[in-house]
Amino acid sequence: MTHPVIHIVDDDADIRDGLAWLFDSRGYRAIGWPNGPDFLQAAASQTPDWGHAAVLLDIRMEPLSGLATFEKLKQMACPWPVLFLTGHGDVSMAVAAVKNGAWDFLEKPFQDNQLVDRVEAALAAAVARADAEGQSRQLKTALASLSQREHEVLAELLQGHYNKNIADHLGITQRTVEFHRANIFDKLGVSSAVELAHQLGKLQAAENENRPNRPAAP
């Protein structure tokens, strides 16, 4: 994996230069942007291969505020974690942004080590999320490759049924069940029914987490 990029979006050149020096000294590649539109144009050019990056975003900027820049970044489905840099009077806005999907915020002035630690935590979480999403995609592809009969055997396995019971329920021989079971395990990359149930449980939990909440019925 290439070195992570730290995008610093702030209309104060001194802050941009200072933060760029800080992250360069820690082995990161830092890029400064004087405003939201310039940064968004550069970010849009990265899709669909976003790479590994984090964004430090000043909350008060012209002509596009940090909050508006963040909203446009979300609309682009950009996976980079965003940390807001805020003054004391803007903490409430930063808290609202975190509730809306930003990773974190830091109130100026902040300690260099604290900032780097927060950014590193955000980058690590982004990697973990990307890995989990990749595993989910692979599992969905594998599930789609199962035959109709394999899906039927899979459903029986997930109910904890033994091969003999599955054979009786489906009207096939136990040897045929064993054949389909081996194919299912091979396609889904698992070695046991317990591991199979665990992987499918994680997939379902991830899908439930990503599913938008429905409004309550009146």
C-alpha positions as CSV (number, residue, x, y, z in Angstrom):
1,M,0.0,0.0,0.0
2,T,1.3,3.5,-0.8
3,H,1.9,6.0,1.9
4,P,-1.4,7.7,3.0
5,V,-2.1,11.2,1.8
6,I,-3.2,13.9,4.3
7,H,-5.3,16.6,2.6
8,I,-5.2,19.9,4.5
9,V,-8.0,22.2,3.5
10,D,-7.7,25.5,5.1
11,D,-7.7,29.1,3.8
12,D,-5.0,30.1,6.2
13,A,-1.6,29.5,4.5
14,D,0.3,29.5,7.7
15,I,-1.8,26.7,9.1
16,R,-1.6,24.7,5.8
17,D,2.2,25.0,5.7
18,G,2.6,24.1,9.4
19,L,0.4,21.0,9.2
20,A,2.0,20.0,6.0
21,W,5.4,20.2,7.6
22,L,4.1,18.2,10.6
23,F,2.8,15.3,8.6
24,D,5.7,15.3,6.2
25,S,8.0,14.9,9.2
26,R,6.0,11.9,10.3
27,G,6.4,10.1,7.0
28,Y,3.1,11.1,5.4
29,R,2.5,12.9,2.1
30,A,0.7,16.1,2.9
31,I,-1.1,18.3,0.3
32,G,-2.5,21.7,1.1
33,W,-5.7,23.2,-0.4
34,P,-6.7,26.9,0.0
35,N,-10.4,26.3,-0.4
36,G,-13.1,23.7,-0.7
37,P,-13.8,23.9,-4.5
38,D,-10.1,23.2,-5.4
39,F,-10.0,20.3,-3.0
40,L,-13.3,18.8,-4.3
41,Q,-12.1,19.1,-7.9
42,A,-9.0,17.2,-7.1
43,A,-10.9,14.6,-5.0
44,A,-13.3,14.0,-7.8
45,S,-10.5,13.1,-10.1
46,Q,-9.5,10.2,-7.8
47,T,-12.7,8.2,-8.2
48,P,-13.2,5.2,-8.3
49,D,-9.8,4.4,-7.0
50,W,-9.8,6.7,-4.0
51,G,-6.6,5.4,-2.5
52,H,-5.7,5.8,1.2
53,A,-6.1,9.3,2.6
54,A,-7.5,11.5,5.4
55,V,-8.9,15.0,5.3
56,L,-8.2,17.9,7.7
57,L,-10.9,20.4,7.0
58,D,-11.3,23.9,8.4
59,I,-14.9,24.6,9.4
60,R,-14.9,28.3,8.4
61,M,-13.8,29.0,4.8
62,E,-14.7,31.0,1.8
63,P,-16.3,30.6,-0.7
64,L,-17.4,27.2,0.5
65,S,-17.6,26.4,4.2
66,G,-16.0,23.3,5.6
67,L,-19.5,21.9,6.3
68,A,-20.6,22.4,2.7
69,T,-17.4,20.9,1.5
70,F,-18.0,17.9,3.7
71,E,-21.5,17.5,2.3
72,K,-20.3,17.5,-1.3
73,L,-17.6,15.0,-0.4
74,K,-20.2,12.7,1.0
75,Q,-22.3,13.1,-2.1
76,M,-19.3,11.8,-4.1
77,A,-19.2,8.7,-1.8
78,C,-15.6,9.5,-0.9
79,P,-14.4,7.1,1.8
80,W,-11.7,9.3,3.2
81,P,-12.2,10.1,7.0
82,V,-12.7,13.8,7.7
83,L,-11.5,15.6,10.8
84,F,-12.7,19.1,11.3
85,L,-10.4,21.9,12.6
86,T,-12.5,24.3,14.6
87,G,-12.4,27.4,16.8
88,H,-14.1,27.4,20.2
89,G,-17.3,29.1,18.8
90,D,-17.7,26.3,16.2
91,V,-17.6,23.3,18.4
92,S,-21.4,22.7,18.2
93,M,-21.2,22.7,14.4
94,A,-18.3,20.2,14.5
95,V,-20.2,17.9,16.9
96,A,-23.1,17.9,14.4
97,A,-20.8,17.1,11.6
98,V,-19.4,14.1,13.5
99,K,-23.0,12.9,14.0
100,N,-23.4,13.3,10.3
101,G,-20.5,11.1,9.4
102,A,-17.3,13.0,10.0
103,W,-14.6,11.1,11.9
104,D,-13.7,13.6,14.5
105,F,-12.9,17.3,15.2
106,L,-10.1,19.1,17.0
107,E,-10.4,22.5,18.6
108,K,-7.7,25.0,17.8
109,P,-5.1,25.3,19.2
110,F,-4.3,21.6,19.4
111,Q,-1.2,19.6,20.2
112,D,0.7,18.1,17.3
113,N,0.9,14.6,18.8
114,Q,-2.8,14.6,19.6
115,L,-3.6,15.6,16.0
116,V,-1.3,13.0,14.5
117,D,-2.8,10.3,16.8
118,R,-6.3,11.1,15.8
119,V,-5.4,11.1,12.1
120,E,-3.6,7.7,12.4
121,A,-6.7,6.3,14.2
122,A,-8.9,7.5,11.4
123,L,-6.7,6.0,8.8
124,A,-6.5,2.6,10.6
125,A,-10.3,2.6,10.9
126,A,-10.7,3.4,7.2
127,V,-8.4,0.5,6.3
128,A,-10.4,-1.9,8.5
129,R,-13.7,-0.7,7.0
130,A,-12.3,-1.2,3.4
131,D,-11.1,-4.7,4.3
132,A,-14.5,-5.6,5.7
133,E,-16.3,-4.2,2.7
134,G,-14.0,-6.2,0.4
135,Q,-14.7,-9.4,2.3
136,S,-18.4,-8.7,2.1
137,R,-18.2,-8.2,-1.7
138,Q,-16.3,-11.4,-2.1
139,L,-18.9,-13.3,0.0
140,K,-21.8,-11.9,-1.9
141,T,-20.2,-12.9,-5.2
142,A,-19.6,-16.4,-3.8
143,L,-23.2,-16.7,-2.6
144,A,-24.4,-15.6,-6.1
145,S,-22.4,-18.5,-7.6
146,L,-24.2,-21.2,-5.6
147,S,-26.7,-23.3,-7.5
148,Q,-30.3,-23.6,-6.5
149,R,-29.7,-26.9,-4.8
150,E,-26.6,-25.5,-3.0
151,H,-28.8,-22.7,-1.7
152,E,-31.3,-25.2,-0.4
153,V,-28.5,-27.2,1.4
154,L,-27.0,-24.0,2.7
155,A,-30.4,-23.0,4.3
156,E,-30.5,-26.4,6.0
157,L,-26.9,-26.1,7.2
158,L,-27.7,-22.7,8.8
159,Q,-30.5,-24.3,10.7
160,G,-28.0,-26.7,12.2
161,H,-29.3,-29.8,10.5
162,Y,-27.1,-32.9,10.0
163,N,-26.4,-34.4,6.6
164,K,-28.9,-37.2,7.1
165,N,-31.7,-34.8,8.1
166,I,-30.9,-32.6,5.1
167,A,-31.0,-35.6,2.8
168,D,-34.4,-36.6,4.2
169,H,-35.8,-33.0,3.9
170,L,-34.6,-32.5,0.4
171,G,-35.3,-36.0,-0.9
172,I,-31.7,-36.6,-2.0
173,T,-29.0,-39.0,-0.8
174,Q,-26.7,-38.3,2.0
175,R,-23.7,-38.6,-0.4
176,T,-25.3,-35.9,-2.6
177,V,-25.7,-33.6,0.5
178,E,-22.0,-34.2,1.3
179,F,-21.0,-33.3,-2.3
180,H,-23.0,-30.0,-2.1
181,R,-21.8,-29.2,1.3
182,A,-18.2,-29.5,0.2
183,N,-18.9,-27.3,-2.8
184,I,-20.5,-24.7,-0.6
185,F,-17.6,-24.6,1.8
186,D,-15.1,-24.4,-1.1
187,K,-17.0,-21.5,-2.8
188,L,-17.5,-19.5,0.4
189,G,-13.9,-20.2,1.6
190,V,-14.9,-21.7,5.0
191,S,-14.0,-25.0,6.6
192,S,-17.0,-25.6,8.9
193,A,-20.6,-24.9,9.4
194,V,-19.8,-22.7,12.4
195,E,-17.4,-20.6,10.3
196,L,-20.0,-20.4,7.6
197,A,-22.7,-19.1,10.0
198,H,-20.2,-16.6,11.5
199,Q,-19.3,-15.2,8.1
200,L,-22.9,-14.9,7.0
201,G,-23.8,-13.3,10.3
202,K,-21.2,-10.6,9.8
203,L,-22.4,-10.0,6.3
204,Q,-26.0,-9.5,7.5
205,A,-24.9,-7.3,10.4
206,A,-22.9,-5.1,7.9
207,E,-25.9,-4.8,5.6
208,N,-28.2,-3.9,8.5
209,E,-25.7,-1.2,9.6
210,N,-25.5,0.3,6.1
211,R,-29.3,0.2,5.5
212,P,-30.9,3.6,5.9
213,N,-33.4,3.9,8.7
214,R,-37.0,3.9,7.6
215,P,-39.2,6.7,9.0
216,A,-41.6,5.5,11.6
217,A,-45.2,4.9,10.4
218,P,-47.6,7.6,11.4
